[in-house]
Each structure stands twice: as structure tokens, then as C-alpha cells.
Amino acid sequence: MGIKYAVLTGDIIRSSAISPEQRVILNNTLNALLNEYKDIFNFKSELYRGDSFQCLVFDPKDSLRLALLIKSFIRHLDFPEMMDARIAIGIGNIDHQEDSLANSHGEAFALSGRALDSIKDSKQTLTISTADKYNSELQIESFLLDTIMLKNTAAQSAVINLKLRGFTEIQIAKALGIMQSAVNQRSTGANWNAIHLFVNHFEKLYTS
């Protein structure tokens, strides 16, 4: 398939509905979250205007898990109403890369940006656009995955976030201060098995 990258372009849904003080907290939280995930994945990130962000992921297979980690974390935050992240993943080549992602360009950036624009007027919050043979398949599958995740509560999203990081149910119960049976119930209610199945499928597609 040649050298490929993934670009995540996203924004925080309903950020305009919270107070300026809460937006500062949200911005700081998102920045800290992205820095923490750099210990897990190899990527660069930038924040724009406080509620928009972009990530350049150097191994495309990591891009979906990273996107879902961001979404599930944002969805579990304690704000007056549930926040969410709208994210478009673009997979392709890059023509030019600088320290600033805003000044970098190429196929992956264009695909991601156009894909995000295409869902802004809809209820869809996750989409994948690629320059390869998997494009049609992944657009459909990402729509179905998004439909599943949109139904998850804040409590379920917290469990999904930790499961995506590889935590066991015992570890999740300890981290969240709940019973293991509650972890299992939230995991089942959030359709973790379906999420896990698609993430594994996606990672296999882009494992060289």
C-alpha cells in the first residue's frame, strides 16, 4: 500500500453551550489527554480555537483506537450536558510535513478535512475516508460504529475508554471505584463486543 499516514481532524460538540471557564477546563483536559496518549501511540497533535484539534498519526492502524479513546473520554466528562467529539479520520499519503500541522498538507489531511465538513450538518460524529480500496467499507462500518457509541452513557463511555486501553474488568472496577459486575453490565450495555470487533478488524487492515 506504500507509505501512509492517518490524520484525525475534530471538534468538540456543544462546546459553545458551556461557560468560558468550563471551556478553559475542557481545553486543558483535551490537551492533557492528547499528551497522555502520546505515551501509547506515535502522533503529533495541535489544538485550534480551544475546541478543535488535529492529530497526525504515523501508523494508520492506531488512528481508530485513538479516535475512540478521545470520543469516549470526552463523553464521560462531568459537564452540565454530555459533550462529544466529532472526528474524521483520513488515511493516505502526505506531501509536506512541518512542525505545525496547520502548515502541513497532503492526501491524508485533505481527506480528513473534507470528511469532517461532510458530517458537520448531520448527527454523525465519526467517519473514515481513505485513499485505498477500503474506503467504501470503512465509511459504512464507521457509521454503524458511531451509531453504537452515540447511545452510550457517560458511565458506559468511561468503561469503554479503559477497555480500549487494554484494562481488565478487575482493573477497571478498581480505577472507577465500582464492582466488577457493574463494569460487566456497562460493557455489555455499551456493546463493547461490537466495538472491539471493528477496532480489531480495522487494525488488521492496516497492519503491514
Buried (B, 14 or more C-beta within 10 A) or exposed (E): BEEBBBBBBBBBBEBEEBEEEBBEEBBEBBBEBBEEBEEBBEBBBBBEEBBBBBBBBBBBBBBBBBBBBBBBBBBBBEBEEBBBBBBBBBBBEBEEBEEEBEEBBBBBBBBBBEBBEBBEEEEBBBBBBBBBEBBEEBBEBBBEBBBBBBEBBBBBBBBBBBBBBEBEBEBBBEBBEBEBEBBBBBBEBBBBEEBBEBBEEBBEBBEE
